[in-house]
């Protein structure tokens, strides 16, 4: 039942949806599907014969309750897990821009680039001009707050990606404003390097609109 709910949620990527469907069809011949609630997954007595199901039941309750995690103490036991907030932030910025970019732009995420056919890397976000098919922006999301300014490695990475994609706009995206924000031309090049903020602490729609306005106001064609 939980796999059925996950498969219909629309929250999974295409690859993950395929995995969920395969697991669901595999279990169809082994178990009868019937509805369950999250509460059905608690107050179960475990012993050495069925203790392997305890973590699985916790996962089922998590999805069946259809709620996110919080920092507050709840009434149920739950196994610990980590959330890759850097990936979550990147995917959020991507999804917001995909829905709000002007019609003449399109955005792609995790685009592969090769350095001399030896090293392959992936760019967080690439924004294209639909009419010219040229790269308008390279965006590198950073879910961290530097002490004062971006690290050298972050700067070098953004410049390298922008150079490889023949773009002129390298953007480092942070969840909070930097003490020393960047907005400068890279020496001996036409690349403008900027740090912009997509805050998660304010109204997300307003934060997104401020970010988008700042992004488009400084575009170099």
N, C-alpha and C positions, 0 to 999 in steps of 0.2 A: 504493500500500500504506500509506503514512503517513497519508493522508487517511482511509483505512478504519479504521486504528487510532485516530486522533483521534476519529472519529465514534462509535466504540464505547466510548470511554473513560468517558463519563458526566461529564466535567469541563467541558463547554461549556455556556454559557447557551443558552436556546431560540433566541435570535437568531443566535448564533454557530453553533449546530448546523445551522440552516437554510443558512447560508453554506457550511459544510463539505460538506453533502450536495449542494448545487448544484455545487460544484467537483468533487466525486467523480463525479457523474453526467456532468459535462462531459467528464472525462478517460476515462470508460469506453469511449467510442467511438474514442479515440485511442491507448490503451495497454492492454496486457494486465496484469491484476493478478496478481502473484505475491509470495510472502513475501520480506522482506528483514530484515536485522539492522542495527543501528547501525554495526557494523564495516564493512558493505558500502559505507558512504558516505564512507570515508576511503581514502587512498592512490590517489586518482584523479588522472590527469594532465590538466591543464587547458591549453587554448590559446585563441586568440582566437575560435575557433568554438564552444567550449563553456564558456567561463569564466563566462557568465551563470548557469550551474547551480551554481556553487560555494557561494554563499550558501544556495541551496535545499537542497543536499545537507547542509550544516551543520545547517539546521533539521530536516531529516528525521532525522539522527542523534540530535539532541537529543530528539526525541519517541520515536524507536524505542528508545533506551536507557532511556527512562522513568525518568529520574532528575532531581533538582533540581540547581540550580547551587550551588557552594560557593566559598569564598574560596581554597581550596588550588589549587596549580598542578597541572594534570593532564598527560596524555600527548598530548592532541590539540589542534589549533588550533581556536579558536572565535571567531566574530564577537562584538564587544561589543554589549551592549544594556542598557537601563535597566529597572528594575522599579519601578513606582509603589507604593512601600511604604505610602503613605497610603491608597490604594484597597484594597490587599491587607489592611491592618489592619482597615479598615472591614468588608470582606466576611467576614473571619474572625470578628469580634465578632458580626456579624449571623448567620452560620451557627451559631455556638456557642449563641447565645441562642435561635435558632429551635428547636434541639434540646433545650434545657434549661429554657425558661421553664415555669412552672406552667401547667396546662391552661386556667386562666381568662384567660390573656393570649395575644395574638397580636402578631407583630412584622412590620412592613413596612419596606422599605429604599427609599431614593431617592424619597420621596414628594414630589410637586410642590406648591408653594404659590405664590400670586400676591400681589404687593404692589401693590394698587391697579390690577390688570389691566394693569400696565405692565411690571413686572419679575417674571420667573419664577425661582424658585430651587428647590432640592431639599434636603430634610432627610435627613441620613444614615440615622437609624433612628427609627421611631415605634412605640411599644408601646401597644396598645389593651387595654382591659378588654372581654372578649368579651360579658359580660352587659349592660353599659351602653352599649357602642360608643363610650365616651369615651376620649380619649387619656390614658393614665396617665403616660407618660414621653416626653420628647424627648431623644434621645441624639445628641450630636455627637462623633464620634471624632476624635482629634487625634494623629497619629503624629509627635509631637515632644515635647521636654522643655523647657519654658520655664525661664529662668534662676531664677525664683523663684515666679511666679504666672502664671495665664492672661493672655493679652493682652486689652486692651480690646475689640478687634474680635471675638475668640472669645466673650467674654462677651456683647457686644451681639447677636451672631448667635444665640446660644442663647436669649436672652431674647425676641428677635423671633419666632423659630420657635415658642416655647412660648406666647407671647401669641396668635399667629395660630391655633394649634390648640386654644385654650381649655384648656390644661393647666396644671398647677401644679408640675411637676417638670422642671427643666432640668438635664441631666447632661452634663458634659464628660468624655470618657473618654480616659485617657492610658495609655501602656504602662509608665510608671514613676510612683511617687508624687511629688507636687509638694512643694517645700520649704514652700510656703504653700498648703495645700489649701483649697478653697472649701466652705463649708456654711453658707449664710445665706439669709435672706429678702430678696428684692429690694425696696427701698424703694417704698412706695406701691403694692404689689401683693401678691398671694397666692402668688407664684412662689418656690419654693425653688431656689436655684442651688447645684449641687454639682460637685465634681471627684472622679471615682472612677478606680481603677486596674484595668486588665485586663493583668496582666504577661505578657510572653512569655518571661521568663527562668527561671521556675520550671516545675514540672509544669503543663501547660496546663489539665488538668481541675481541679486544685486551685485554680489562679488563677481559673478561671471560676467556681467555686463561691464563692470569697471575693467576687468581684465581684458575683455575683448576690445573695448575702446582703446585702451593703452596699446594693445597689440597692433591694431590697424592704424593708429595715428602715426606710428613711426616706421611704417613699411618703406623699404628701399626697393624701388623697381629696377 
